[in-house]
Amino acid sequence: MNELFSPFRSKQTLIQMGLCILVFIGMAVPFKVMVLIEGFTEVRPVNAVPVVVGLLLGPAGAWGCAIGNLIADLFGTFSKASILGFIGNFIAAYLPYKLWHLTGKKQTPNVKSYTNIMKFILIVAIAALATALIIACGIDVLLGMWLPQIFWIIIFNDVGFPLLIGLPVFIVLTSKECTLQITLPIRGLGVEKGKRTLLVNYVLVSALIVSEFILLGMIGFGMQMSTSLLMACFGSLFAIALLGIVVNE
């Protein structure tokens, strides 16, 4: 939890957060006219931003995207669902940061190898599914409105634009010519504790991925969380795994 709120305790990270907010608003607002579902969503090239700033700036990038999305909603799509958009866009940035550093070797985010390119693509897919589930199923459970098309539109936006726009930008920002300081997690674990933590990390990530793809299949078959006990059970597993990843340091 200390890492989660760390951007609010540093002038440098507050500046990073502010820049992310401005970039997010600048890319989101012009496309508010390209509405896909009135009052809920539109074509969103801005969805390329969260994965990139999440991997590069960590918590500061995540807060920047969440706040930026909330402000952008004031330009045409603000509603009760905006709080779900806030959470969803935070996760869209913060989950890639956590996934990159919780698993695999301790390595600065980059796509300089085929392995890392595949890792980037997989992280994009996992984060897109998480965001879609939070927003679409949240609207279903909390607001009593089941709009499955929102789920598929979010996946389209959150996979397509990060790969088409985000990946090239990420390559530039992680090149040798770029002097951007990448945010890395602070680790101070002993060897024994580190092994236990790594095992927990893999269990949480595995539970997240399995629950996501089962829920994806259920939605594909026409099920909805508010009326299906089985889907609600896997939704609970998804929520527990996601929360565990977010707070895990």
TAFEN-V108788 format. One record per pair of residues at least 12 apart in sequence whose C-alpha atoms are under 10 Angstrom apart, sorted by the first residue. I is the first residue (numbers start at 1). J is the second residue. D is the distance in Angstrom with one decimal. If there is no record, write none. Layout:
I:J:D ; I:J:D
This chain:
1:246:8.2 ; 1:247:5.3 ; 1:248:7.5 ; 1:249:7.6 ; 2:247:8.6 ; 2:248:9.9 ; 2:249:8.4 ; 3:58:9.2 ; 3:59:7.3 ; 3:60:10.0 ; 3:185:7.8 ; 3:186:8.3 ; 3:246:9.7 ; 3:247:8.3 ; 3:248:9.2 ; 3:249:7.4 ; 4:58:9.0 ; 4:59:5.9 ; 4:60:8.7 ; 4:62:9.3 ; 4:63:9.2 ; 4:94:9.0 ; 4:246:7.9 ; 4:247:7.3 ; 4:248:9.6 ; 4:249:9.2 ; 5:59:7.4 ; 5:60:8.6 ; 5:63:9.0 ; 6:59:7.4 ; 6:60:8.1 ; 7:57:9.7 ; 7:58:9.1 ; 7:59:6.4 ; 7:60:5.2 ; 7:61:9.0 ; 7:62:9.8 ; 7:63:8.2 ; 7:64:9.8 ; 8:59:9.6 ; 8:60:8.3 ; 8:63:9.5 ; 10:60:10.0 ; 12:60:9.5 ; 13:57:8.3 ; 13:58:9.7 ; 13:59:8.7 ; 13:60:5.8 ; 13:61:8.8 ; 13:64:10.0 ; 13:183:9.5 ; 14:60:7.1 ; 14:61:9.8 ; 14:63:9.7 ; 14:64:9.0 ; 15:60:8.8 ; 15:64:9.8 ; 16:53:9.5 ; 16:57:7.6 ; 16:59:10.0 ; 16:60:6.3 ; 16:61:7.1 ; 16:63:9.8 ; 16:64:7.9 ; 17:53:9.7 ; 17:57:8.7 ; 17:59:8.7 ; 17:60:5.0 ; 17:61:5.9 ; 17:62:8.1 ; 17:63:6.6 ; 17:64:4.6 ; 17:65:8.2 ; 17:66:10.0 ; 17:67:9.0 ; 17:68:9.3 ; 18:60:8.8 ; 18:61:9.1 ; 18:63:9.3 ; 18:64:6.4 ; 18:65:9.6 ; 18:67:9.3 ; 18:68:8.8 ; 19:60:9.8 ; 19:61:8.9 ; 19:64:7.6 ; 19:65:9.9 ; 19:68:9.7 ; 20:49:8.5 ; 20:50:9.0 ; 20:53:7.5 ; 20:57:9.5 ; 20:60:8.2 ; 20:61:6.2 ; 20:62:8.6 ; 20:63:8.5 ; 20:64:4.9 ; 20:65:6.3 ; 20:66:9.6 ; 20:67:9.1 ; 20:68:7.4 ; 21:60:10.0 ; 21:61:8.6 ; 21:62:9.7 ; 21:63:8.4 ; 21:64:4.7 ; 21:65:6.0 ; 21:66:8.2 ; 21:67:6.5 ; 21:68:4.3 ; 21:69:7.9 ; 21:70:9.7 ; 21:71:8.6 ; 21:72:9.4 ; 22:64:8.4 ; 22:65:9.3 ; 22:67:9.8 ; 22:68:7.0 ; 22:71:9.9 ; 22:72:9.9 ; 23:46:8.5 ; 23:49:8.3 ; 23:64:9.0 ; 23:65:8.8 ; 23:68:8.1 ; 24:45:9.9 ; 24:46:6.3 ; 24:47:8.6 ; 24:48:9.7 ; 24:49:7.1 ; 24:50:8.7 ; 24:64:7.8 ; 24:65:6.3 ; 24:66:9.1 ; 24:67:9.0 ; 24:68:5.4 ; 24:69:6.9 ; 24:71:9.4 ; 24:72:8.0 ; 25:46:8.4 ; 25:64:9.9 ; 25:65:8.8 ; 25:67:9.3 ; 25:68:5.6 ; 25:69:6.9 ; 25:70:9.1 ; 25:71:7.2 ; 25:72:5.5 ; 25:73:9.2 ; 25:75:9.7 ; 26:46:8.6 ; 26:68:9.2 ; 26:72:8.7 ; 27:44:8.2 ; 27:45:7.1 ; 27:46:5.2 ; 27:47:9.0 ; 27:48:9.7 ; 27:49:8.9 ; 27:68:10.0 ; 27:72:9.3 ; 28:42:9.3 ; 28:43:9.0 ; 28:44:6.6 ; 28:45:7.4 ; 28:46:5.4 ; 28:47:8.5 ; 28:68:8.7 ; 28:69:7.7 ; 28:71:9.8 ; 28:72:6.4 ; 28:73:8.8 ; 28:75:9.5 ; 29:44:9.4 ; 29:46:9.2 ; 29:69:9.4 ; 29:71:9.4 ; 29:72:5.8 ; 29:73:8.2 ; 29:74:9.3 ; 29:75:6.7 ; 29:76:8.7 ; 30:44:9.6 ; 30:72:9.7 ; 30:75:9.5 ; 31:43:6.5 ; 31:44:6.7 ; 31:45:8.1 ; 31:46:8.8 ; 32:44:8.3 ; 32:72:8.7 ; 32:73:8.8 ; 32:75:7.4 ; 32:76:6.8 ; 32:77:8.0 ; 33:75:9.9 ; 33:76:8.7 ; 35:76:9.8 ; 35:77:9.5 ; 36:149:9.5 ; 36:150:8.9 ; 36:153:8.3 ; 37:77:9.8 ; 37:147:9.5 ; 37:149:8.5 ; 37:150:7.6 ; 37:153:9.3 ; 38:76:9.2 ; 38:77:7.8 ; 39:73:9.2 ; 39:76:7.1 ; 39:77:4.7 ; 39:78:7.3 ; 39:79:7.5 ; 39:81:9.2 ; 39:82:10.0 ; 40:73:9.1 ; 40:76:9.1 ; 40:77:5.8 ; 40:78:8.1 ; 40:79:8.1 ; 40:81:7.6 ; 40:82:8.5 ; 40:85:9.3 ; 40:150:8.0 ; 41:73:9.5 ; 41:76:9.8 ; 41:77:7.2 ; 41:85:9.8 ; 41:150:7.5 ; 41:153:8.2 ; 41:154:8.3 ; 42:77:9.2 ; 42:150:9.8 ; 42:153:8.5 ; 42:154:9.3 ; 42:157:9.1 ; 43:153:8.5 ; 43:154:9.4 ; 43:156:9.4 ; 43:157:7.1 ; 43:161:9.9 ; 44:153:9.7 ; 44:154:8.9 ; 44:156:9.5 ; 44:157:6.1 ; 44:158:8.5 ; 44:160:9.9 ; 44:161:7.9 ; 45:157:7.1 ; 45:158:8.8 ; 45:160:8.7 ; 45:161:5.6 ; 45:162:8.3 ; 45:164:9.3 ; 45:165:7.8 ; 45:166:9.3 ; 46:65:9.5 ; 46:69:9.4 ; 46:157:8.7 ; 46:158:9.2 ; 46:161:7.7 ; 46:162:8.8 ; 46:165:9.3 ; 46:166:9.3 ; 47:65:9.3 ; 47:69:9.9 ; 47:89:8.5 ; 47:92:8.5 ; 47:93:9.6 ; 47:128:9.6 ; 47:154:9.0 ; 47:156:9.9 ; 47:157:6.2 ; 47:158:5.6 ; 47:159:8.5 ; 47:160:8.8 ; 47:161:6.2 ; 47:162:6.6 ; 47:165:9.3 ; 47:166:8.5 ; 48:92:9.8 ; 48:93:9.9 ; 48:124:9.7 ; 48:157:8.1 ; 48:158:7.0 ; 48:159:8.3 ; 48:160:8.2 ; 48:161:4.9 ; 48:162:3.9 ; 48:163:7.5 ; 48:164:8.1 ; 48:165:6.0 ; 48:166:4.7 ; 48:167:8.3 ; 48:169:9.2 ; 48:170:9.9 ; 49:61:9.0 ; 49:62:9.9 ; 49:65:7.7 ; 49:89:9.8 ; 49:92:9.2 ; 49:93:8.0 ; 49:158:9.6 ; 49:161:8.7 ; 49:162:7.2 ; 49:165:8.7 ; 49:166:6.5 ; 49:167:10.0 ; 49:169:9.3 ; 49:170:9.7 ; 50:62:6.8 ; 50:63:9.8 ; 50:64:8.8 ; 50:65:6.2 ; 50:66:9.0 ; 50:89:7.0 ; 50:90:7.8 ; 50:91:8.6 ; 50:92:5.7 ; 50:93:4.2 ; 50:94:8.0 ; 50:95:9.6 ; 50:96:8.7 ; 50:97:9.9 ; 50:124:9.8 ; 50:127:9.6 ; 50:158:9.0 ; 50:162:8.3 ; 50:166:8.8 ; 51:65:9.8 ; 51:89:9.7 ; 51:91:9.5 ; 51:92:6.4 ; 51:93:4.9 ; 51:94:8.0 ; 51:95:8.4 ; 51:96:6.1 ; 51:97:7.9 ; 51:120:9.1 ; 51:123:8.5 ; 51:124:6.9 ; 51:127:8.1 ; 51:128:9.5 ; 51:158:8.9 ; 51:159:9.9 ; 51:162:6.8 ; 51:163:9.8 ; 51:166:7.4 ; 51:167:9.1 ; 51:170:9.1 ; 52:92:9.9 ; 52:93:7.5 ; 52:96:8.7 ; 52:97:9.2 ; 52:109:9.8 ; 52:120:9.9 ; 52:124:9.8 ; 52:162:7.8 ; 52:165:9.8 ; 52:166:6.1 ; 52:167:7.7 ; 52:168:9.9 ; 52:169:7.8 ; 52:170:6.0 ; 52:171:9.7 ; 52:173:9.1 ; 53:65:8.4 ; 53:92:10.0 ; 53:93:6.7 ; 53:94:8.9 ; 53:96:9.5 ; 53:97:8.9 ; 53:166:9.5 ; 53:170:8.7 ; 53:182:9.5 ; 53:183:9.8 ; 54:90:8.9 ; 54:91:9.1 ; 54:92:7.9 ; 54:93:4.2 ; 54:94:5.4 ; 54:95:7.7 ; 54:96:6.3 ; 54:97:5.3 ; 54:98:8.8 ; 54:183:9.1 ; 55:93:7.3 ; 55:94:7.8 ; 55:95:8.9 ; 55:96:6.1 ; 55:97:4.7 ; 55:98:8.4 ; 55:99:9.3 ; 55:100:7.6 ; 55:101:9.3 ; 55:108:9.0 ; 55:109:6.4 ; 55:110:8.9 ; 55:120:9.6 ; 55:170:8.9 ; 55:182:8.0 ; 55:183:7.9 ; 55:184:9.0 ; 56:93:9.7 ; 56:96:9.9 ; 56:97:7.8 ; 56:108:8.9 ; 56:109:7.2 ; 56:110:9.4 ; 56:170:8.5 ; 56:173:8.5 ; 56:174:8.5 ; 56:180:8.5 ; 56:181:7.9 ; 56:182:5.0 ; 56:183:5.9 ; 56:184:8.3 ; 57:93:9.2 ; 57:94:9.3 ; 57:97:8.3 ; 57:180:9.5 ; 57:181:8.3 ; 57:182:5.9 ; 57:183:4.9 ; 57:184:8.0 ; 58:93:7.6 ; 58:94:6.3 ; 58:95:9.2 ; 58:96:8.7 ; 58:97:5.6 ; 58:98:8.1 ; 58:182:8.3 ; 58:183:5.9 ; 58:184:7.3 ; 58:185:8.2 ; 59:90:8.7 ; 59:93:8.1 ; 59:94:6.2 ; 59:95:9.7 ; 59:97:8.1 ; 59:98:9.5 ; 59:183:8.7 ; 59:185:9.7 ; 60:90:9.9 ; 60:93:9.4 ; 60:94:8.9 ; 60:183:8.9 ; 61:90:8.4 ; 61:93:6.6 ; 61:94:7.6 ; 61:97:9.5 ; 61:183:9.7 ; 62:86:9.9 ; 62:87:9.7 ; 62:89:7.3 ; 62:90:4.8 ; 62:91:7.1 ; 62:92:7.6 ; 62:93:4.8 ; 62:94:5.1 ; 62:95:8.8 ; 62:96:9.8 ; 62:97:9.0 ; 63:86:9.0 ; 63:87:9.5 ; 63:89:8.6 ; 63:90:6.0 ; 63:91:9.4 ; 63:93:8.4 ; 63:94:8.4 ; 64:89:9.2 ; 64:90:8.1 ; 64:93:9.2 ; 65:86:8.1 ; 65:87:9.7 ; 65:88:9.6 ; 65:89:6.0 ; 65:90:6.1 ; 65:91:9.3 ; 65:92:8.5 ; 65:93:7.2 ; 65:94:9.6 ; 66:82:10.0 ; 66:83:9.3 ; 66:84:9.8 ; 66:85:7.5 ; 66:86:4.6 ; 66:87:6.6 ; 66:88:7.6 ; 66:89:5.1 ; 66:90:4.7 ; 66:91:8.4 ; 66:92:9.0 ; 66:93:8.6 ; 66:94:10.0 ; 67:85:9.7 ; 67:86:6.7 ; 67:87:9.5 ; 67:89:8.7 ; 67:90:8.4 ; 68:86:8.6 ; 68:89:9.1 ; 68:90:9.9 ; 69:82:8.3 ; 69:83:9.7 ; 69:85:7.1 ; 69:86:6.4 ; 69:87:9.7 ; 69:88:9.6 ; 69:89:7.1 ; 69:90:9.2 ; 70:82:6.4 ; 70:83:7.6 ; 70:84:9.6 ; 70:85:7.2 ; 70:86:5.9 ; 70:87:9.7 ; 70:89:9.3 ; 71:86:9.6 ; 73:85:8.9 ; 73:86:9.7 ; 80:139:8.9 ; 80:142:9.6 ; 80:143:8.1 ; 81:135:7.7 ; 81:136:9.5 ; 81:138:8.3 ; 81:139:6.6 ; 81:142:9.1 ; 81:143:7.9 ; 82:135:9.1 ; 82:139:10.0 ; 83:135:9.1 ; 83:138:9.9 ; 84:131:9.2 ; 84:134:6.9 ; 84:135:5.4 ; 84:136:8.8 ; 84:137:9.7 ; 84:138:6.8 ; 84:139:7.7 ; 84:142:9.7 ; 85:131:8.5 ; 85:132:9.7 ; 85:134:8.4 ; 85:135:6.3 ; 85:136:9.8 ; 85:138:9.8 ; 86:135:9.3 ; 87:131:8.3 ; 87:134:7.7 ; 87:135:8.2 ; 88:127:9.4 ; 88:128:9.3 ; 88:130:7.8 ; 88:131:4.8 ; 88:132:7.6 ; 88:133:8.7 ; 88:134:6.0 ; 88:135:6.2 ; 88:136:9.9 ; 88:138:9.9 ; 89:127:9.7 ; 89:128:9.8 ; 89:130:10.0 ; 89:131:6.9 ; 89:132:9.9 ; 89:134:9.7 ; 89:135:9.4 ; 89:158:10.0 ; 90:131:8.8 ; 91:127:7.2 ; 91:128:9.2 ; 91:130:7.5 ; 91:131:6.6 ; 91:134:9.1 ; 91:242:9.0 ; 91:246:8.4 ; 92:123:9.9 ; 92:124:8.5 ; 92:126:9.2 ; 92:127:5.4 ; 92:128:6.7 ; 92:129:9.2 ; 92:130:7.6 ; 92:131:6.0 ; 92:132:9.4 ; 92:158:8.2 ; 93:124:9.7 ; 93:127:7.9 ; 93:128:9.9 ; 93:131:9.7 ; 94:127:8.9 ; 94:245:9.8 ; 94:246:7.6 ; 95:123:8.2 ; 95:124:9.4 ; 95:126:8.5 ; 95:127:6.2 ; 95:128:9.8 ; 95:130:8.7 ; 95:131:9.6 ; 95:242:8.3 ; 95:245:7.8 ; 95:246:7.0 ; 96:120:8.4 ; 96:122:9.5 ; 96:123:5.8 ; 96:124:7.2 ; 96:125:9.8 ; 96:126:8.3 ; 96:127:6.4 ; 96:128:9.8 ; 97:109:8.6 ; 97:123:9.1 ; 97:183:9.3 ; 97:184:8.9 ; 97:185:9.1 ; 97:246:9.7 ; 98:123:9.8 ; 98:185:8.8 ; 98:201:9.8 ; 98:205:9.9 ; 98:245:6.9 ; 98:246:7.1 ; 98:247:9.5 ; 98:248:8.6 ; 98:249:9.0 ; 99:119:9.5 ; 99:120:9.9 ; 99:122:9.9 ; 99:123:7.0 ; 99:126:9.2 ; 99:127:9.2 ; 99:201:9.0 ; 99:202:9.8 ; 99:205:7.7 ; 99:245:8.0 ; 99:246:9.5 ; 100:116:9.7 ; 100:119:8.1 ; 100:120:8.4 ; 100:123:7.7 ; 101:184:8.2 ; 101:185:7.5 ; 101:201:9.9 ; 101:249:9.9 ; 102:185:9.5 ; 102:197:9.0 ; 102:198:7.2 ; 102:200:9.6 ; 102:201:6.1 ; 102:202:8.0 ; 102:204:9.9 ; 102:205:8.7 ; 102:245:8.3 ; 102:248:8.8 ; 102:249:8.5 ; 103:198:7.3 ; 103:199:9.5 ; 103:201:7.0 ; 103:202:6.9 ; 103:205:8.5 ; 104:119:9.9 ; 104:198:9.3 ; 104:202:9.6 ; 106:184:9.5 ; 106:185:9.8 ; 107:184:9.2 ; 108:174:9.2 ; 108:182:7.6 ; 108:183:8.7 ; 108:184:7.4 ; 109:170:9.3 ; 109:174:7.8 ; 109:182:8.2 ; 109:183:9.5 ; 109:184:9.0 ; 110:170:7.8 ; 110:171:7.3 ; 110:173:9.2 ; 110:174:6.1 ; 110:175:8.5 ; 111:167:8.6 ; 111:168:9.9 ; 111:170:8.2 ; 111:171:6.7 ; 111:174:8.2 ; 111:175:9.6 ; 112:171:8.1 ; 112:174:9.0 ; 112:175:8.9 ; 117:167:9.0 ; 120:162:9.7 ; 120:163:9.0 ; 120:167:8.4 ; 121:159:8.5 ; 121:162:8.9 ; 121:163:7.4 ; 121:167:9.0 ; 122:159:9.9 ; 123:159:9.8 ; 124:155:9.8 ; 124:158:7.4 ; 124:159:6.1 ; 124:160:9.3 ; 124:161:10.0 ; 124:162:7.1 ; 124:163:8.0 ; 124:166:10.0 ; 124:167:10.0 ; 125:155:8.1 ; 125:158:7.9 ; 125:159:6.1 ; 125:160:9.7 ; 125:162:9.7 ; 125:163:10.0 ; 125:209:9.9 ; 126:155:9.9 ; 126:158:9.9 ; 126:159:9.3 ; 126:205:9.8 ; 126:208:8.5 ; 126:209:6.9 ; 126:212:7.8 ; 126:213:9.1 ; 127:155:9.3 ; 127:158:7.9 ; 127:159:8.7 ; 127:209:9.9 ; 127:212:9.9 ; 128:151:9.8 ; 128:154:7.2 ; 128:155:5.4 ; 128:156:8.4 ; 128:157:8.3 ; 128:158:5.0 ; 128:159:6.2 ; 128:160:9.7 ; 128:162:9.6 ; 129:151:8.5 ; 129:152:9.4 ; 129:154:8.3 ; 129:155:6.3 ; 129:156:10.0 ; 129:158:8.3 ; 129:159:8.9 ; 129:209:9.1 ; 129:212:6.6 ; 129:213:8.2 ; 129:215:9.3 ; 129:216:7.9 ; 130:155:9.2 ; 130:208:8.6 ; 130:209:9.2 ; 130:211:9.9 ; 130:212:7.0 ; 130:238:8.5 ; 130:239:9.3 ; 130:242:8.3 ; 131:151:8.8 ; 131:154:7.5 ; 131:155:8.0 ; 131:158:8.2 ; 132:148:9.8 ; 132:150:7.7 ; 132:151:5.1 ; 132:152:7.5 ; 132:153:8.4 ; 132:154:5.4 ; 132:155:6.1 ; 132:156:9.7 ; 132:157:9.8 ; 132:158:8.5 ; 132:212:10.0 ; 132:216:9.7 ; 133:150:9.7 ; 133:151:6.8 ; 133:152:9.9 ; 133:154:9.1 ; 133:155:9.4 ; 133:212:8.0 ; 133:215:8.3 ; 133:216:8.5 ; 133:219:9.8 ; 133:225:10.0 ; 133:235:8.6 ; 133:238:9.2 ; 133:239:9.7 ; 134:151:9.2 ; 134:235:9.5 ; 134:238:9.8 ; 134:239:8.8 ; 135:150:8.2 ; 135:151:7.6 ; 135:154:8.6 ; 136:148:6.9 ; 136:149:8.6 ; 136:150:6.0 ; 136:151:5.3 ; 136:152:9.1 ; 136:153:9.9 ; 136:154:8.6 ; 136:224:9.8 ; 136:225:9.8 ; 137:150:9.5 ; 137:151:8.1 ; 137:219:9.8 ; 137:224:7.7 ; 137:225:6.5 ; 137:226:8.1 ; 137:232:9.8 ; 137:235:8.8 ; 138:225:9.1 ; 138:226:9.5 ; 139:226:9.9 ; 140:224:7.8 ; 140:225:7.3 ; 140:226:6.4 ; 140:227:9.6 ; 141:224:9.1 ; 141:225:7.0 ; 141:226:5.3 ; 141:227:9.1 ; 141:232:9.7 ; 142:226:9.0 ; 144:226:8.0 ; 145:226:9.5 ; 146:224:7.3 ; 146:225:8.9 ; 146:226:8.5 ; 147:224:9.5 ; 148:219:7.5 ; 148:220:9.0 ; 148:222:8.4 ; 148:223:9.4 ; 148:224:8.4 ; 151:216:9.4 ; 151:219:8.8 ; 152:216:9.8 ; 152:219:9.7 ; 152:220:9.6 ; 185:249:8.1 ; 186:249:8.3 ; 187:249:7.8 ; 188:249:9.7 ; 189:249:9.8 ; 197:248:8.9 ; 197:249:8.8 ; 200:244:9.3 ; 200:245:9.4 ; 200:248:9.2 ; 201:241:9.6 ; 201:244:8.6 ; 201:245:7.2 ; 201:248:8.0 ; 201:249:9.6 ; 202:245:9.8 ; 203:241:8.5 ; 203:245:9.9 ; 204:237:9.7 ; 204:238:9.4 ; 204:240:8.5 ; 204:241:5.1 ; 204:242:7.5 ; 204:243:9.2 ; 204:244:6.7 ; 204:245:6.5 ; 204:248:9.7 ; 205:238:9.9 ; 205:241:7.0 ; 205:242:8.1 ; 205:244:9.1 ; 205:245:7.3 ; 206:241:8.6 ; 207:234:9.7 ; 207:237:7.2 ; 207:238:7.0 ; 207:239:9.9 ; 207:240:8.9 ; 207:241:6.1 ; 207:242:8.8 ; 208:234:9.7 ; 208:235:9.9 ; 208:237:7.5 ; 208:238:5.3 ; 208:239:8.2 ; 208:240:8.4 ; 208:241:5.3 ; 208:242:6.3 ; 208:243:9.8 ; 208:244:9.6 ; 208:245:8.9 ; 209:238:8.2 ; 209:241:9.1 ; 209:242:9.7 ; 210:234:9.1 ; 210:237:9.4 ; 210:238:8.4 ; 211:231:9.5 ; 211:233:9.4 ; 211:234:5.7 ; 211:235:7.2 ; 211:236:9.0 ; 211:237:6.5 ; 211:238:5.4 ; 211:239:9.2 ; 211:241:8.8 ; 212:234:8.3 ; 212:235:8.3 ; 212:237:9.2 ; 212:238:6.6 ; 212:239:9.9 ; 214:231:8.6 ; 214:234:7.6 ; 214:235:9.4 ; 214:238:9.9 ; 215:230:9.7 ; 215:231:6.7 ; 215:232:9.3 ; 215:233:10.0 ; 215:234:6.9 ; 215:235:7.3 ; 215:238:8.9 ; 218:230:9.5 ; 218:231:7.2 ; 218:234:10.0 ; 219:231:8.9
